[in-house]
Amino acid sequence: MGSSTYKEVECTTIDGTVIRGWFYAVPGPAPTLIMSHGFNCVKEMTLPDAAEWFQRRGYNVLLYDARSVGASDGLPRNQLDVLQMAEDLSDIVTFVATLPTVDPRSILLWGMSFGGTVSGCSAAVDHRPRALVMVCPLFSFVRPNRRGATFARVIQDRVSQMGGNEPLSFPPFNSKGENVAGFGGAGGPGGLEAYNLMRAAAERGPPGFRDRIALQTFHKLALARPMELLDMVDERMSVLMVVPELDDISSPQEQKAAFEKLSTPKKQLHVARGAGHLSVMTGEGSEELLEVMDGFFRDALKNDVR
């Protein structure tokens, strides 16, 4: 991928945290996608090809590293807080609207996996974006039978930090595809897929990637109820939810249940046949899926009466 396709940009949130990303510009004013990545992923992973594809179709694209991840600021490092990231996304919308090639009335949200959840939570309160695409969003984070052990470790770590110790962090998946909270397909094929993705990124991937998350991530996630927020998404907003048929990291049944929570009549469900959670944007059928998304965005902008 040539660096000439994007320029590096910085957005400062209302609490002073600097979010860094790549902005793929087109002659404007033009519609603009803000792409939010998956759990603990950095902008260099997987999505640049999709960003360039949308750029060729006439969209500006901002692909960014979330707070505490990759090139972006934020402490503790790799502490993933879906609600804080949803707030950050609102500040990113404000920033993007000031860029010279951007039509501020045509800002679009696009998120994959954890980023899809972040985008949905942001859209629940921030009604400025015109459309939302959620690809294989995650909604469950701590399994009921893991709560006792997970919460005990979370509180032990908080007590430790109060004593002046560093925040505890560890890989989100071990070599068996497991993690303390049992999320993300842990203990099954999905957990192993996630482990292999993270290890490959750590060994051969971008320098900003860390195959670790802060334990307090699970405190943040335990208190979040992202599915319950979806009924606050503006009824005027167009929403496309993409559910991989063979997703073994985020339950397709749960994704479909979340889709039903959306109150907007301008919602569409697309089942990606034969696709898994990690292959939906790169495997067979991904080009056709991008075409579906492009058509969805164009219809959404054409039919938006705001």
Phi and psi restraints in degrees (value plus and minus 20) as a CYANA .aco file:
   2 GLY   PHI    -101.7   -61.7
   2 GLY   PSI     116.6   156.6
   3 SER   PHI     -88.1   -48.1
   3 SER   PSI     -33.7     6.3
   4 SER   PHI     -88.5   -48.5
   4 SER   PSI     -31.8     8.2
   5 THR   PHI    -100.1   -60.1
   5 THR   PSI     -33.0     7.0
   6 TYR   PHI    -165.7  -125.7
   6 TYR   PSI     147.0   187.0
   7 LYS   PHI    -148.2  -108.2
   7 LYS   PSI     131.3   171.3
   8 GLU   PHI     -99.0   -59.0
   8 GLU   PSI     115.7   155.7
   9 VAL   PHI    -153.7  -113.7
   9 VAL   PSI     142.0   182.0
  10 GLU   PHI    -152.6  -112.6
  10 GLU   PSI     119.0   159.0
  11 CYS   PHI    -144.9  -104.9
  11 CYS   PSI     111.8   151.8
  12 THR   PHI    -123.6   -83.6
  12 THR   PSI     101.8   141.8
  13 THR   PHI     -94.7   -54.7
  13 THR   PSI     153.6   193.6
  14 ILE   PHI     -86.5   -46.5
  14 ILE   PSI     -38.7     1.3
  15 ASP   PHI    -116.9   -76.9
  15 ASP   PSI     -10.5    29.5
  16 GLY   PHI      69.1   109.1
  16 GLY   PSI     -14.4    25.6
  17 THR   PHI     -99.7   -59.7
  17 THR   PSI     112.0   152.0
  18 VAL   PHI    -111.5   -71.5
  18 VAL   PSI     101.9   141.9
  19 ILE   PHI    -122.7   -82.7
  19 ILE   PSI     106.7   146.7
  20 ARG   PHI    -133.0   -93.0
  20 ARG   PSI     124.2   164.2
  21 GLY   PHI    -177.9  -137.9
  21 GLY   PSI    -196.3  -156.3
  22 TRP   PHI    -131.6   -91.6
  22 TRP   PSI     109.7   149.7
  23 PHE   PHI    -130.0   -90.0
  23 PHE   PSI      97.7   137.7
  24 TYR   PHI    -116.0   -76.0
  24 TYR   PSI      85.4   125.4
  25 ALA   PHI    -116.0   -76.0
  25 ALA   PSI     130.5   170.5
  26 VAL   PHI    -150.1  -110.1
  26 VAL   PSI     142.7   182.7
  27 PRO   PHI     -77.4   -37.4
  27 PRO   PSI     117.6   157.6
  28 GLY   PHI    -149.1  -109.1
  28 GLY   PSI    -192.2  -152.2
  29 PRO   PHI     -92.2   -52.2
  29 PRO   PSI     117.9   157.9
  30 ALA   PHI    -158.1  -118.1
  30 ALA   PSI     140.2   180.2
  31 PRO   PHI     -81.0   -41.0
  31 PRO   PSI     133.3   173.3
  32 THR   PHI    -157.0  -117.0
  32 THR   PSI     107.6   147.6
  33 LEU   PHI    -113.6   -73.6
  33 LEU   PSI     117.4   157.4
  34 ILE   PHI    -130.3   -90.3
  34 ILE   PSI      95.3   135.3
  35 MET   PHI    -121.8   -81.8
  35 MET   PSI     101.1   141.1
  36 SER   PHI    -127.1   -87.1
  36 SER   PSI     110.1   150.1
  37 HIS   PHI    -106.9   -66.9
  37 HIS   PSI     157.8   197.8
  38 GLY   PHI     -99.5   -59.5
  38 GLY   PSI    -199.3  -159.3
  39 PHE   PHI     -76.9   -36.9
  39 PHE   PSI      94.3   134.3
  40 ASN   PHI      44.8    84.8
  40 ASN   PSI      -6.7    33.3
  41 CYS   PHI    -107.2   -67.2
  41 CYS   PSI     134.5   174.5
  42 VAL   PHI    -129.4   -89.4
  42 VAL   PSI     142.6   182.6
  43 LYS   PHI     -81.4   -41.4
  43 LYS   PSI     -43.8    -3.8
  44 GLU   PHI     -93.0   -53.0
  44 GLU   PSI     -32.3     7.7
  45 MET   PHI    -113.1   -73.1
  45 MET   PSI     101.7   141.7
  46 THR   PHI      51.1    91.1
  46 THR   PSI     -68.9   -28.9
  47 LEU   PHI    -105.1   -65.1
  47 LEU   PSI     -35.6     4.4
  48 PRO   PHI     -75.9   -35.9
  48 PRO   PSI     -55.9   -15.9
  49 ASP   PHI     -82.9   -42.9
  49 ASP   PSI     -61.0   -21.0
  50 ALA   PHI     -87.0   -47.0
  50 ALA   PSI     -59.4   -19.4
  51 ALA   PHI     -81.0   -41.0
  51 ALA   PSI     -63.8   -23.8
  52 GLU   PHI     -86.4   -46.4
  52 GLU   PSI     -55.1   -15.1
  53 TRP   PHI     -81.3   -41.3
  53 TRP   PSI     -67.3   -27.3
  54 PHE   PHI     -86.9   -46.9
  54 PHE   PSI     -55.4   -15.4
  55 GLN   PHI     -80.2   -40.2
  55 GLN   PSI     -62.3   -22.3
  56 ARG   PHI     -84.5   -44.5
  56 ARG   PSI     -44.3    -4.3
  57 ARG   PHI    -108.5   -68.5
  57 ARG   PSI     -15.3    24.7
  58 GLY   PHI      80.2   120.2
  58 GLY   PSI      -7.0    33.0
  59 TYR   PHI    -122.7   -82.7
  59 TYR   PSI     119.2   159.2
  60 ASN   PHI     -90.1   -50.1
  60 ASN   PSI     129.7   169.7
  61 VAL   PHI    -158.2  -118.2
  61 VAL   PSI     112.4   152.4
  62 LEU   PHI    -130.9   -90.9
  62 LEU   PSI      98.9   138.9
  63 LEU   PHI    -133.8   -93.8
  63 LEU   PSI     100.0   140.0
  64 TYR   PHI    -150.5  -110.5
  64 TYR   PSI     141.2   181.2
  65 ASP   PHI    -110.7   -70.7
  65 ASP   PSI     111.5   151.5
  66 ALA   PHI     -88.6   -48.6
  66 ALA   PSI     143.0   183.0
  67 ARG   PHI     -67.2   -27.2
  67 ARG   PSI     111.7   151.7
  68 SER   PHI      53.2    93.2
  68 SER   PSI     -15.2    24.8
  69 VAL   PHI    -138.9   -98.9
  69 VAL   PSI     120.6   160.6
  70 GLY   PHI      39.2    79.2
  70 GLY   PSI    -148.4  -108.4
  71 ALA   PHI    -101.9   -61.9
  71 ALA   PSI     -30.5     9.5
  72 SER   PHI    -100.2   -60.2
  72 SER   PSI     135.3   175.3
  73 ASP   PHI     -99.1   -59.1
  73 ASP   PSI     156.4   196.4
  74 GLY   PHI     106.3   146.3
  74 GLY   PSI     110.3   150.3
  75 LEU   PHI    -146.5  -106.5
  75 LEU   PSI     129.4   169.4
  76 PRO   PHI     -83.3   -43.3
  76 PRO   PSI     133.6   173.6
  77 ARG   PHI     -86.5   -46.5
  77 ARG   PSI     121.5   161.5
  78 ASN   PHI      36.1    76.1
  78 ASN   PSI      18.3    58.3
  79 GLN   PHI    -117.9   -77.9
  79 GLN   PSI      90.8   130.8
  80 LEU   PHI    -119.6   -79.6
  80 LEU   PSI      93.6   133.6
  81 ASP   PHI    -144.0  -104.0
  81 ASP   PSI      84.4   124.4
  82 VAL   PHI     -80.3   -40.3
  82 VAL   PSI     -58.2   -18.2
  83 LEU   PHI     -95.3   -55.3
  83 LEU   PSI     -58.4   -18.4
  84 GLN   PHI     -84.4   -44.4
  84 GLN   PSI     -60.5   -20.5
  85 MET   PHI     -86.6   -46.6
  85 MET   PSI     -51.8   -11.8
  86 ALA   PHI     -85.9   -45.9
  86 ALA   PSI     -58.8   -18.8
  87 GLU   PHI     -84.6   -44.6
  87 GLU   PSI     -63.9   -23.9
  88 ASP   PHI     -77.3   -37.3
  88 ASP   PSI     -58.4   -18.4
  89 LEU   PHI     -82.6   -42.6
  89 LEU   PSI     -55.3   -15.3
  90 SER   PHI     -81.7   -41.7
  90 SER   PSI     -60.5   -20.5
  91 ASP   PHI     -88.0   -48.0
  91 ASP   PSI     -53.2   -13.2
  92 ILE   PHI     -85.9   -45.9
  92 ILE   PSI     -59.4   -19.4
  93 VAL   PHI     -78.9   -38.9
  93 VAL   PSI     -65.2   -25.2
  94 THR   PHI     -80.0   -40.0
  94 THR   PSI     -64.1   -24.1
  95 PHE   PHI     -83.2   -43.2
  95 PHE   PSI     -69.3   -29.3
  96 VAL   PHI     -79.2   -39.2
  96 VAL   PSI     -57.4   -17.4
  97 ALA   PHI     -82.4   -42.4
  97 ALA   PSI     -38.1     1.9
  98 THR   PHI    -108.8   -68.8
  98 THR   PSI     -30.0    10.0
  99 LEU   PHI     -94.3   -54.3
  99 LEU   PSI     122.8   162.8
 100 PRO   PHI     -84.9   -44.9
 100 PRO   PSI     -47.5    -7.5
 101 THR   PHI    -112.8   -72.8
 101 THR   PSI     -16.4    23.6
 102 VAL   PHI    -116.6   -76.6
 102 VAL   PSI     112.8   152.8
 103 ASP   PHI    -104.2   -64.2
 103 ASP   PSI      88.4   128.4
 104 PRO   PHI     -85.8   -45.8
 104 PRO   PSI     -33.8     6.2
 105 ARG   PHI    -109.4   -69.4
 105 ARG   PSI     -19.5    20.5
 106 SER   PHI    -152.3  -112.3
 106 SER   PSI      29.9    69.9
 107 ILE   PHI    -113.4   -73.4
 107 ILE   PSI     114.9   154.9
 108 LEU   PHI    -146.9  -106.9
 108 LEU   PSI     119.4   159.4
 109 LEU   PHI    -122.3   -82.3
 109 LEU   PSI     118.3   158.3
 110 TRP   PHI    -159.6  -119.6
 110 TRP   PSI     104.5   144.5
 111 GLY   PHI    -161.3  -121.3
 111 GLY   PSI     124.9   164.9
 112 MET   PHI    -138.4   -98.4
 112 MET   PSI     114.1   154.1
 113 SER   PHI      38.5    78.5
 113 SER   PSI    -142.5  -102.5
 114 PHE   PHI     -79.0   -39.0
 114 PHE   PSI     -55.0   -15.0
 115 GLY   PHI     -86.3   -46.3
 115 GLY   PSI     -50.4   -10.4
 116 GLY   PHI     -86.1   -46.1
 116 GLY   PSI     -59.6   -19.6
 117 THR   PHI     -85.3   -45.3
 117 THR   PSI     -65.6   -25.6
 118 VAL   PHI     -76.4   -36.4
 118 VAL   PSI     -65.6   -25.6
 119 SER   PHI     -84.1   -44.1
 119 SER   PSI     -60.9   -20.9
 120 GLY   PHI     -84.6   -44.6
 120 GLY   PSI     -62.0   -22.0
 121 CYS   PHI     -84.7   -44.7
 121 CYS   PSI     -59.7   -19.7
 122 SER   PHI     -84.2   -44.2
 122 SER   PSI     -63.7   -23.7
 123 ALA   PHI     -87.1   -47.1
 123 ALA   PSI     -40.4    -0.4
 124 ALA   PHI     -83.1   -43.1
 124 ALA   PSI     -51.5   -11.5
 125 VAL   PHI    -130.7   -90.7
 125 VAL   PSI     -58.2   -18.2
 126 ASP   PHI    -115.4   -75.4
 126 ASP   PSI      86.6   126.6
 127 HIS   PHI    -117.2   -77.2
 127 HIS   PSI      -5.5    34.5
 128 ARG   PHI     -92.6   -52.6
 128 ARG   PSI     -62.7   -22.7
 129 PRO   PHI     -80.4   -40.4
 129 PRO   PSI     129.5   169.5
 130 ARG   PHI    -110.3   -70.3
 130 ARG   PSI     -43.5    -3.5
 131 ALA   PHI    -175.2  -135.2
 131 ALA   PSI     141.0   181.0
 132 LEU   PHI    -160.9  -120.9
 132 LEU   PSI     109.2   149.2
 133 VAL   PHI    -134.9   -94.9
 133 VAL   PSI     105.4   145.4
 134 MET   PHI    -136.8   -96.8
 134 MET   PSI      94.6   134.6
 135 VAL   PHI    -124.4   -84.4
 135 VAL   PSI      99.8   139.8
 136 CYS   PHI      22.8    62.8
 136 CYS   PSI      33.8    73.8
 137 PRO   PHI     -86.4   -46.4
 137 PRO   PSI     133.4   173.4
 138 LEU   PHI    -121.6   -81.6
 138 LEU   PSI     120.0   160.0
 139 PHE   PHI    -151.3  -111.3
 139 PHE   PSI     -36.2     3.8
 140 SER   PHI    -135.3   -95.3
 140 SER   PSI     114.7   154.7
 141 PHE   PHI    -145.3  -105.3
 141 PHE   PSI     -53.8   -13.8
 142 VAL   PHI    -148.2  -108.2
 142 VAL   PSI      93.9   133.9
 143 ARG   PHI     -84.2   -44.2
 143 ARG   PSI     124.1   164.1
 144 PRO   PHI     -73.0   -33.0
 144 PRO   PSI     -60.4   -20.4
 145 ASN   PHI     -98.0   -58.0
 145 ASN   PSI     -21.3    18.7
 146 ARG   PHI    -128.8   -88.8
 146 ARG   PSI     -22.6    17.4
 147 ARG   PHI     -81.6   -41.6
 147 ARG   PSI     -67.4   -27.4
 148 GLY   PHI     -76.7   -36.7
 148 GLY   PSI     -71.5   -31.5
 149 ALA   PHI     -87.9   -47.9
 149 ALA   PSI     -60.8   -20.8
 150 THR   PHI     -85.0   -45.0
 150 THR   PSI     -68.3   -28.3
 151 PHE   PHI     -87.1   -47.1
 151 PHE   PSI     -53.5   -13.5
 152 ALA   PHI     -83.3   -43.3
 152 ALA   PSI     -62.3   -22.3
 153 ARG   PHI     -88.0   -48.0
 153 ARG   PSI     -58.6   -18.6
 154 VAL   PHI     -80.7   -40.7
 154 VAL   PSI     -66.7   -26.7
 155 ILE   PHI     -89.9   -49.9
 155 ILE   PSI     -58.3   -18.3
 156 GLN   PHI     -78.0   -38.0
 156 GLN   PSI     -60.5   -20.5
 157 ASP   PHI     -87.7   -47.7
 157 ASP   PSI     -58.5   -18.5
 158 ARG   PHI     -83.2   -43.2
 158 ARG   PSI     -63.4   -23.4
 159 VAL   PHI     -80.7   -40.7
 159 VAL   PSI     -62.4   -22.4
 160 SER   PHI     -81.5   -41.5
 160 SER   PSI     -63.8   -23.8
 161 GLN   PHI     -85.3   -45.3
 161 GLN   PSI     -55.9   -15.9
 162 MET   PHI     -81.8   -41.8
 162 MET   PSI     -45.6    -5.6
 163 GLY   PHI    -105.5   -65.5
 163 GLY   PSI     -15.9    24.1
 164 GLY   PHI      79.0   119.0
 164 GLY   PSI     -14.4    25.6
 165 ASN   PHI    -105.6   -65.6
 165 ASN   PSI     140.5   180.5
 166 GLU   PHI     -91.7   -51.7
 166 GLU   PSI     131.6   171.6
 167 PRO   PHI     -80.6   -40.6
 167 PRO   PSI     119.3   159.3
 168 LEU   PHI     -96.7   -56.7
 168 LEU   PSI     116.3   156.3
 169 SER   PHI    -159.2  -119.2
 169 SER   PSI     140.1   180.1
 170 PHE   PHI    -184.0  -144.0
 170 PHE   PSI     145.7   185.7
 171 PRO   PHI     -81.2   -41.2
 171 PRO   PSI     121.3   161.3
 172 PRO   PHI     -86.6   -46.6
 172 PRO   PSI     -43.1    -3.1
 173 PHE   PHI    -157.9  -117.9
 173 PHE   PSI     119.2   159.2
 174 ASN   PHI    -110.8   -70.8
 174 ASN   PSI    -197.0  -157.0
 175 SER   PHI     -85.9   -45.9
 175 SER   PSI     -34.0     6.0
 176 LYS   PHI    -115.2   -75.2
 176 LYS   PSI     -15.7    24.3
 177 GLY   PHI      55.6    95.6
 177 GLY   PSI       3.0    43.0
 178 GLU   PHI    -126.0   -86.0
 178 GLU   PSI     140.9   180.9
 179 ASN   PHI    -171.7  -131.7
 179 ASN   PSI     145.1   185.1
 180 VAL   PHI     -81.1   -41.1
 180 VAL   PSI     -53.7   -13.7
 181 ALA   PHI    -109.7   -69.7
 181 ALA   PSI     -34.6     5.4
 182 GLY   PHI      54.5    94.5
 182 GLY   PSI       6.9    46.9
 183 PHE   PHI    -117.6   -77.6
 183 PHE   PSI     148.4   188.4
 184 GLY   PHI      44.3    84.3
 184 GLY   PSI      18.8    58.8
 185 GLY   PHI      53.7    93.7
 185 GLY   PSI       0.2    40.2
 186 ALA   PHI     -76.1   -36.1
 186 ALA   PSI     118.7   158.7
 187 GLY   PHI      63.3   103.3
 187 GLY   PSI     -21.2    18.8
 188 GLY   PHI    -150.4  -110.4
 188 GLY   PSI    -187.9  -147.9
 189 PRO   PHI     -78.2   -38.2
 189 PRO   PSI     -56.8   -16.8
 190 GLY   PHI     -84.1   -44.1
 190 GLY   PSI     -60.6   -20.6
 191 GLY   PHI     -83.5   -43.5
 191 GLY   PSI     -59.9   -19.9
 192 LEU   PHI     -86.6   -46.6
 192 LEU   PSI     -59.0   -19.0
 193 GLU   PHI     -81.2   -41.2
 193 GLU   PSI     -64.1   -24.1
 194 ALA   PHI     -85.1   -45.1
 194 ALA   PSI     -61.9   -21.9
 195 TYR   PHI     -78.6   -38.6
 195 TYR   PSI     -66.9   -26.9
 196 ASN   PHI     -84.7   -44.7
 196 ASN   PSI     -57.7   -17.7
 197 LEU   PHI     -82.5   -42.5
 197 LEU   PSI     -67.1   -27.1
 198 MET   PHI     -86.4   -46.4
 198 MET   PSI     -60.3   -20.3
 199 ARG   PHI     -86.3   -46.3
 199 ARG   PSI     -61.3   -21.3
 200 ALA   PHI     -82.8   -42.8
 200 ALA   PSI     -60.7   -20.7
 201 ALA   PHI     -85.4   -45.4
 201 ALA   PSI     -58.6   -18.6
 202 ALA   PHI     -87.4   -47.4
 202 ALA   PSI     -56.8   -16.8
 203 GLU   PHI    -104.6   -64.6
 203 GLU   PSI     -55.3   -15.3
 204 ARG   PHI    -148.4  -108.4
 204 ARG   PSI     -21.0    19.0
 205 GLY   PHI    -112.1   -72.1
 205 GLY   PSI    -181.6  -141.6
 206 PRO   PHI     -87.6   -47.6
 206 PRO   PSI     130.5   170.5
 207 PRO   PHI     -86.0   -46.0
 207 PRO   PSI     -43.9    -3.9
 208 GLY   PHI    -100.1   -60.1
 208 GLY   PSI     -26.7    13.3
 209 PHE   PHI    -101.1   -61.1
 209 PHE   PSI     116.8   156.8
 210 ARG   PHI    -144.1  -104.1
 210 ARG   PSI     104.2   144.2
 211 ASP   PHI    -102.9   -62.9
 211 ASP   PSI      35.0    75.0
 212 ARG   PHI    -168.8  -128.8
 212 ARG   PSI     129.5   169.5
 213 ILE   PHI    -150.7  -110.7
 213 ILE   PSI     131.6   171.6
 214 ALA   PHI     -92.1   -52.1
 214 ALA   PSI     118.0   158.0
 215 LEU   PHI     -77.2   -37.2
 215 LEU   PSI     -53.5   -13.5
 216 GLN   PHI     -85.8   -45.8
 216 GLN   PSI     -30.1     9.9
 217 THR   PHI     -70.6   -30.6
 217 THR   PSI     -61.2   -21.2
 218 PHE   PHI     -94.1   -54.1
 218 PHE   PSI     -43.0    -3.0
 219 HIS   PHI     -86.6   -46.6
 219 HIS   PSI     -66.6   -26.6
 220 LYS   PHI     -81.3   -41.3
 220 LYS   PSI     -65.0   -25.0
 221 LEU   PHI     -91.5   -51.5
 221 LEU   PSI     -52.7   -12.7
 222 ALA   PHI     -84.1   -44.1
 222 ALA   PSI     -49.6    -9.6
 223 LEU   PHI    -109.6   -69.6
 223 LEU   PSI     -27.7    12.3
 224 ALA   PHI    -109.9   -69.9
 224 ALA   PSI     123.0   163.0
 225 ARG   PHI    -151.0  -111.0
 225 ARG   PSI      49.1    89.1
 226 PRO   PHI     -81.4   -41.4
 226 PRO   PSI     -55.5   -15.5
 227 MET   PHI     -83.1   -43.1
 227 MET   PSI     -53.9   -13.9
 228 GLU   PHI     -91.4   -51.4
 228 GLU   PSI     -36.0     4.0
 229 LEU   PHI    -105.3   -65.3
 229 LEU   PSI     -36.3     3.7
 230 LEU   PHI     -86.6   -46.6
 230 LEU   PSI     -43.5    -3.5
 231 ASP   PHI     -93.3   -53.3
 231 ASP   PSI     -25.3    14.7
 232 MET   PHI    -112.2   -72.2
 232 MET   PSI     -24.5    15.5
 233 VAL   PHI     -81.3   -41.3
 233 VAL   PSI     112.7   152.7
 234 ASP   PHI     -71.3   -31.3
 234 ASP   PSI     112.2   152.2
 235 GLU   PHI     -84.0   -44.0
 235 GLU   PSI     -36.8     3.2
 236 ARG   PHI    -106.2   -66.2
 236 ARG   PSI     -27.8    12.2
 237 MET   PHI    -104.5   -64.5
 237 MET   PSI     115.5   155.5
 238 SER   PHI    -103.7   -63.7
 238 SER   PSI     113.1   153.1
 239 VAL   PHI    -151.0  -111.0
 239 VAL   PSI     110.3   150.3
 240 LEU   PHI    -137.2   -97.2
 240 LEU   PSI     101.2   141.2
 241 MET   PHI    -128.8   -88.8
 241 MET   PSI     105.3   145.3
 242 VAL   PHI    -124.4   -84.4
 242 VAL   PSI      98.6   138.6
 243 VAL   PHI    -133.0   -93.0
 243 VAL   PSI      92.1   132.1
 244 PRO   PHI     -86.1   -46.1
 244 PRO   PSI     109.9   149.9
 245 GLU   PHI     -77.9   -37.9
 245 GLU   PSI     -57.1   -17.1
 246 LEU   PHI    -127.3   -87.3
 246 LEU   PSI       8.8    48.8
 247 ASP   PHI     -85.4   -45.4
 247 ASP   PSI     100.1   140.1
 248 ASP   PHI    -136.8   -96.8
 248 ASP   PSI      -0.7    39.3
 249 ILE   PHI    -132.5   -92.5
 249 ILE   PSI     -62.7   -22.7
 250 SER   PHI    -141.9  -101.9
 250 SER   PSI      98.4   138.4
 251 SER   PHI     -74.9   -34.9
 251 SER   PSI     104.6   144.6
 252 PRO   PHI     -77.7   -37.7
 252 PRO   PSI     -54.8   -14.8
 253 GLN   PHI     -84.2   -44.2
 253 GLN   PSI     -60.2   -20.2
 254 GLU   PHI     -89.4   -49.4
 254 GLU   PSI     -58.6   -18.6
 255 GLN   PHI     -81.0   -41.0
 255 GLN   PSI     -62.1   -22.1
 256 LYS   PHI     -87.4   -47.4
 256 LYS   PSI     -55.2   -15.2
 257 ALA   PHI     -84.4   -44.4
 257 ALA   PSI     -58.9   -18.9
 258 ALA   PHI     -84.8   -44.8
 258 ALA   PSI     -59.7   -19.7
 259 PHE   PHI     -77.2   -37.2
 259 PHE   PSI     -59.4   -19.4
 260 GLU   PHI     -87.2   -47.2
 260 GLU   PSI     -42.8    -2.8
 261 LYS   PHI     -90.1   -50.1
 261 LYS   PSI     -44.7    -4.7
 262 LEU   PHI     -85.5   -45.5
 262 LEU   PSI     108.9   148.9
 263 SER   PHI    -112.1   -72.1
 263 SER   PSI     -32.9     7.1
 264 THR   PHI     -86.7   -46.7
 264 THR   PSI     114.4   154.4
 265 PRO   PHI     -93.1   -53.1
 265 PRO   PSI     -29.3    10.7
 266 LYS   PHI    -118.3   -78.3
 266 LYS   PSI      27.8    67.8
 267 LYS   PHI    -134.0   -94.0
 267 LYS   PSI     128.3   168.3
 268 GLN   PHI    -154.8  -114.8
 268 GLN   PSI     120.3   160.3
 269 LEU   PHI    -131.7   -91.7
 269 LEU   PSI     107.1   147.1
 270 HIS   PHI    -142.2  -102.2
 270 HIS   PSI      98.5   138.5
 271 VAL   PHI    -112.6   -72.6
 271 VAL   PSI      99.9   139.9
 272 ALA   PHI    -105.1   -65.1
 272 ALA   PSI      78.8   118.8
 273 ARG   PHI     -84.3   -44.3
 273 ARG   PSI     112.4   152.4
 274 GLY   PHI      55.6    95.6
 274 GLY   PSI     -16.7    23.3
 275 ALA   PHI    -118.6   -78.6
 275 ALA   PSI     128.8   168.8
 276 GLY   PHI    -126.9   -86.9
 276 GLY   PSI     157.0   197.0
 277 HIS   PHI     -79.3   -39.3
 277 HIS   PSI     -65.5   -25.5
 278 LEU   PHI    -110.3   -70.3
 278 LEU   PSI     -28.5    11.5
 279 SER   PHI    -128.6   -88.6
 279 SER   PSI     -24.5    15.5
 280 VAL   PHI     -82.0   -42.0
 280 VAL   PSI     -51.9   -11.9
 281 MET   PHI    -120.0   -80.0
 281 MET   PSI     -21.5    18.5
 282 THR   PHI    -149.7  -109.7
 282 THR   PSI     -39.6     0.4
 283 GLY   PHI    -108.1   -68.1
 283 GLY   PSI    -187.0  -147.0
 284 GLU   PHI     -79.1   -39.1
 284 GLU   PSI     112.6   152.6
 285 GLY   PHI      73.1   113.1
 285 GLY   PSI     -24.4    15.6
 286 SER   PHI     -88.2   -48.2
 286 SER   PSI     -54.6   -14.6
 287 GLU   PHI     -84.1   -44.1
 287 GLU   PSI     -63.1   -23.1
 288 GLU   PHI     -83.6   -43.6
 288 GLU   PSI     -56.3   -16.3
 289 LEU   PHI     -85.8   -45.8
 289 LEU   PSI     -59.8   -19.8
 290 LEU   PHI     -81.1   -41.1
 290 LEU   PSI     -58.1   -18.1
 291 GLU   PHI     -82.8   -42.8
 291 GLU   PSI     -60.7   -20.7
 292 VAL   PHI     -80.5   -40.5
 292 VAL   PSI     -64.7   -24.7
 293 MET   PHI     -84.5   -44.5
 293 MET   PSI     -62.8   -22.8
 294 ASP   PHI     -80.5   -40.5
 294 ASP   PSI     -66.7   -26.7
 295 GLY   PHI     -82.0   -42.0
 295 GLY   PSI     -58.9   -18.9
 296 PHE   PHI     -82.2   -42.2
 296 PHE   PSI     -67.8   -27.8
 297 PHE   PHI     -82.6   -42.6
 297 PHE   PSI     -62.4   -22.4
 298 ARG   PHI     -84.8   -44.8
 298 ARG   PSI     -61.8   -21.8
 299 ASP   PHI     -84.9   -44.9
 299 ASP   PSI     -59.3   -19.3
 300 ALA   PHI     -82.8   -42.8
 300 ALA   PSI     -63.4   -23.4
 301 LEU   PHI     -89.7   -49.7
 301 LEU   PSI     -55.7   -15.7
 302 LYS   PHI     -88.5   -48.5
 302 LYS   PSI     -55.4   -15.4
 303 ASN   PHI    -117.7   -77.7
 303 ASN   PSI     -21.6    18.4
 304 ASP   PHI     -97.6   -57.6
 304 ASP   PSI     104.0   144.0
 305 VAL   PHI    -120.2   -80.2
 305 VAL   PSI     -15.2    24.8
